[in-house]
Amino acid sequence: MFKKIFDFVKSRLFITAFLLCCIFLLSILFWFWGSLVAFNDIYIFSSSFLRFSIILIIWLIVFLFFLLKPIINFISSLKSEKRLKFKVLKKEADEFIYKSKRNFFLSLKDAKETWKNDLKTKNLPLIIIIGNEGAGKSTFINYSDIEYPLSDSLESYKKFHKSTRNFALYVSKKGALLDTEGNYFSQEEFFKPTSSDEIPEDDIDKNRDFLIKKNIWKKFLTFLNKNFFHSKLNGIILVVDTVIFLNNPKEYSKNLIRYLTKRVNECEKTLNLKLPIYIVFSKLDLIEGMKEYFDIFDKKISDKILGLSFDKILSEEFLNNEFKELSDSLLCSLMSKNSHIYNIENKNKSYLFLKQLDNLFALAKTFILEVQEENKLKNNSYLRGVYFVSAYQENIPRNFLLDAICEKYNCKKVLSKSNIIHNKQSYFVKSLLEDLI
């Protein structure tokens, strides 16, 4: 205790502050009582102008001694090349933020003009959707069979379901979804240091994209503090690309957990909120056999929810039991409809689809537990569910179990038939968004 006090007293900050206080006190004393000082009955400081001049000169000397160098350095920095580059970056980020805010208000305006008095924005939850580039976030929203009033430009954008650039707000009667560019979620991928002591600001040109994405993301979160809906934010959906997750579970999961933890932490700090987190595995249709399996059911099956909801801290035993119950339910449904499948190949695909789902469930269980472990160390937000969806059927499905066996035994992978699936049927999305989240 005394050592800390003694070290503080010896510090340059304390000595500087002490000297300035002493000079200030002496200046006050000299101003009020300096006129009483006399030499041989001559009051040389009787003139207030003289006293003021002396005090001014002393403080000019103090100013030159303590503050001149920092001021010169500051002025020099204003003209430095690095500072000019920062200004350019800030200006570019501000342009993106301006467009984001403009489109945000346009979406709100379109919704209010469409539904007029039926829409109470203060009663609507706002959910932000995050995930890697190409994970299926925009498709998840655009093909959810939920009505969103959109401007002409956004309608054209939806037609080609390309990845979102910047931010996009979708407002329905039951809630609002905020779609985000994948690069904001994985912004750290743009920062590739060459040494352990390097920071992004050391090389602005090399780390330009990272600095811009970071700046835009933080400014937009600050913008949400204005609270346009029921709350500043009501939840976070992480969209996971099922194909990449199955092909490279360890590396992909590690990066997802790292980025998710950081983005949630930034949301908590900026908005001062504790949020529910939902994990959604997209592109379920790219697992071979999904079409054949769900074709045996009524079309209303697509309005169900496929996944698990949580209301407590998760354990491995709990997840094992829940996933087993879900898997058994899917298998029983197949057995009960088995007589409706007349093609033996479709039967095989349907059964193998469930086996691939079991593999996905096992990997998802490990992923969820790792997310929970990492998240609780740094954040107050909590996991509330894991779900599996197929918003838009496109491209060629794969048998990932067969691929894994081929890789293990160094066999050539089986070539897929070039029958590209193209179907706009949405599975398990609408009810998930409208009824659960």
N, C-alpha and C positions, 0 to 999 in steps of 0.2 A: 504493500500500500504506500508506504513512505518513499520507497524506491521509485514508484511510478510518479509520485508527486515531484520528487527531486529531479527526475529525468525530464518532466514537463517544464519545470522551472528553468532548466538548462537549455531547453529547446529554443531554436531560432524564432519560432512563432511567438513564444511567450516574451522573449527579450525584446523583439520588435514592437509588440503590442504595448509592453511596459514603457519603452522609451517614448512611443507616440503619445501615450497617456500623460507621461511626465511633461513632455513638451507642450501638450495642450493645456495642462494645468498651469504651467509657468506662464503661458501666453495669456491666460485669463487673469492671473495675479498681476502680471506686468501691465495689462490694459487698465485695470481698475486702480492699482496702487503704485504704478510706476511713476506717476506725477509727484509722489511724496519723496522720491529718491533725490538727494541733493549732495553736491560737492562744493564745499566752501560757500554754503548758503546759496548756491546756484542750482535751481531746479531744472536740470537739463532735459528731463523727460516730461516737462509740463505740457508740451504741445501734443494734443491727441493725434495730430497728423504724423508726428515723428514716431510716436508709439506704434501707430498702425503700420507705418513703413517698416519699422524694425521687425514687427511680428510677421509681416508679409514676406520679408527677405528670409527670415528663419524658416518659414514654411516652404518657400521656394527651394531652399537648400535641402530640406527634408524630402520634398517631392522629387527633386533630381536624384537624390541618393537612393531612395527606396523604390520609386515608381517609374523612373525614366526608362530603364532597361526593359521591364515588362511591357510598357506601352509601345516601345519601338518594335519589340518582338511581335506584338499583336498587330501593329500596322503592317509589318512585313508579311505576316501570315495572310492578311487580307489580299495581298497582291501575289501570294504564292500560287504556283501552278496546281498544287494539290487542292488548295481551297477552291480554286476556280472549277476544278473537276467535280468537287463535291457539290458546288452550286448547280452544275449541269445535271448531275444525277438527281438532285432534289427537284429540279424543274421537271425532269422527265417523269419522276415518281408522282409529282403533283398533277401532271396531265392525266396520268392513269387514274388517280384518285378522283379527279374532276369528272371523268367519263363514268367511273363506277357510281358516284353519287347521282349523276344525271340519270343514268339508266335505272338506278334504284328508285328514284322518285317517279320516273316514267312508268315503271311497273306498278307502283302504288297507285298512280293516277289511273292507269288502265283498269285496274281491279275495282277501284271506287266508282269509275264511270260505268263499268259493266254491271255491278251488283248494287250500286247506289246505297240505299239505306239498309240493305241486307248484310252489308259488310261492316263489321266493327273491328277495326284493326287492333284496338287495345285489348280485344278478347282473343286474338290469334297468337298461337305460339310461333316462334321463329327458330328454325333448325338450320344449322350450318352443315354443309356436306363437304368433307375433305377426303383426300386420297391422292395417290400417285397419278401422274399423267396417263390417260388411257385406261384407267381402272373401270370406267363405266359410270361415272358420276352423272354426267349430262343425260346419258341414255336412261339411267335409273329414274330421272325426273321426267324426261320428255315422253317416255312410253309407260307411264304409271297409270294411264287411263283416268287421270284427274284433270279437271278443267282449270287451266291457267289463262287468264286474259293476257295476250301478248301483242306487242306492236308488230307491224309488218316485217321489220328487220329481224326480230326474234323468231317470227314464224318461219321465215326463210332459213334462218339458222337451224331451227329445230328440224326442218325438212331433211337436212343432210347430217344431222346429229353429230357434228364435229365436236372436238373438245372445247370446253369453255375457255375463253381468254378473259382474264381479269375476274370480275364477279358478276353474277346474274341472279336477280331476285325473281322468284315465282310465287305468286299469291293465289291461294284458293280460298274457298269459303271456310275451310276448317283449319287452315294454317298457312305458313309461309316457309319456303325453302330457299336457302342462299347457297347457290352453286359457286364453287371456287375453282380457280385454275390450279391444276395439279402441281405446278412449279412453286406455288406458295407453300404447299404442304411439305414438299421435299426441297426447300430452298437451299439447304446445306450442301446439296449435291453440286451446286455452282461454286462452292468454296473448296479449293484443292490446295492446301498449304504445302510448301516445299520444305518447311522446317517446323519444329514444335513451338517456336516462339513467334510464329507469324500470325498476324491478325488481318482481317479483310482490308482494313484501311491502309495497310502497308503498300499494297499494289492495287490502286483503284482500277486501272485498266483491266487487269487480269480478273479481278473479282467484281467487275461492274454489274453483271447480272444478279449476283447474290445480294449486293448492296441495294439494288433497285427493288428486288422482290421483297427483301426484308423490310425496307422502308414502306412500301405499299401495304404490305400485310399489317404492320403495326398501325399505320394511319387509318386503315379501314376499320380495324377493331376499335380504335378510338372513336371513329364516326358512329359506331353502333351504340356508344354510350348515350346517344340522344334518345334512345328508347322509343322506337316507332311502334312496337307491338306490345304484347302482354308483358314481356320482359325484354331486357337488352338482348338476351339469347336464352333459349329454353333447352337446348340440347345439341349434341355433336354426333353426326353419323360418319363413321370411317368406312369408306367403300374399299373392299379388298378384291383385287383381280384374282379370281379362283385359279385360272390357268397358270399364271406366274407363281402363285402360292404353292400349287401342287408340283410344279417343275423345279422350284428352288426354294423350299420351305424355310431353310435356316437363314440364308442371307437376306431374303425378301422380308421375312418376319422380323429379323433384327433391325433392319432399317425402318420398317413400319412402326415398330415400338418406339424407336428413338425419335422419329419425327412426330408421332402422335403425342408422346409425352411433352415435347417442347411446345407444340401448338396448343395443347390443352392448358399448359402452364401460362402461356401468353394470354389466352382467353381469360383465365382466372384473374391474372394480375391486372389486365386492362379493364375488364368489366366488373371486377370484384364479385364474381359469381362462382357457385359450385354447380357443376353441370352433369346431367346424365350422358353417358357415352354409349352409343349403339354401334355394333360392328356388323356390317353387311357384306356378305360374300356374293359378288356379282358374277355374271356370265356362267351360270350353272348349266346353260344349254350347251356349252362346249365340252361337257362330259358326255361321252357317247352313251346313248340309251335313254336320255332324259325325255326326248320326244316320244319314243316308243312306250315308255313307262306311263307318262301322263296322258297319252292318247286313249288309254283304256278307261279313263274317268270322264265324268261329265265336265263340261267347260267351266262350271262353277268352281272347280278345284283351283283355278288360277286366282280366285278371290280369297283363298285361305292364306294363312301365315305359316311359313316353314322355318322353324327355328325355336330358340329358347329365350325366355325372359327371366331376369333375375331381380330379386329384391333384397339380397343379402351378400355378405362376403362369400366368395366362391371357394370351394374345395375340390380337389381332384375326384374324390368319391362322389360328390354331388353331381359334377359334370358327367362322370362315367355313367351314373344311373339315368340322368336326363337324356343323354345322347342314345343310350341303349334303348330306353323307352321309345324315343322318336324313331330309331332304326327298326325296332320290332313292329311298330305301328305301320311303317311304310311297307315292310315285308308282308305283314298280314293282309294289307290292302291288295298287294300284288297276288297273293295266294287266292284271295276271294274273287279276284277278277281273272284268274288264270285261264278259265274256260273261254273268255272273250277274246283271247289272243290266238289267232289261227296260224300265224306264221312262226315257225320254230326259231328263226333268226331274231325276230322281234322279242320272243320270250327270253332268249339268251341275252340280248342287249338290255332288256329291262332288269333282269336279275343282276347282270354285271354292273349296271348303273347303281343299284343299291349297294353293291360291294365297294364301288368307288366312293359312294357317299360315306360309307363307314370309314374309309381311309381319310376322307376329308374331315369327318367329325373328329377323328383321333388327332389329326394335325391341328384342327381348330381348337380343340380342348387345350393342347399344350400352348398354343398361341395366346388364348384367353388368359390362362394362368400367368404367363409371362407378362402380358400387358398389365394385369392387375398388380403383380409384384412391383413392376417398374413404376407404375402410375402412383401407387400409394406412397412411394418414397418421396415424390416431388409434388404431388397434386392432391387436392381435396375432392376432385370430381370422381365419379364412380361408374362402373360398368353396369348397364341395365339390360343388355340382351345381345344375342348373336343370331343372325338370320341369313337365309340363303335365297337368292332371287335370280330370276332370268327376265330382264326387262325387254329384250329384243333378240330374237334368234337369228344369228348370222354367222357365216363361216363354217368350217369343217370341224365337227366334234372329234375328240380323241378318247381312246381308252387308256387312261393314265396308269392303271394297274398293269396292263400289258406292256406299256412303255417302260415302267419301272423294272419289270422282270427282264426285259431286253437289255436295259442298261446294266443291271446287276450281273448278267451272264455274258455281257459283251456281244449280244446278238443284234442283228440289224432290225430296226423298228419296222413294224408292219405298216405298209403304206395305206393311208386312208383313201376311201373311195371319194372321187371328186364330185360328190353330190352335195353341193353347198346348200346349207339350210338358210332360208330367208323367210322369216315369219315375224309379224309384228305383234304376236300374242304376248302379253305381259303376264308373268307368273309371280305371284306372292308379293307384289309391290304395292298395289292400291290399298289393300287392307292394312298392310304394315304401316304405311304413312298416315292413313286416315283414322284408323281405329286404335292403333297401339302407340305409335310415337307422337 
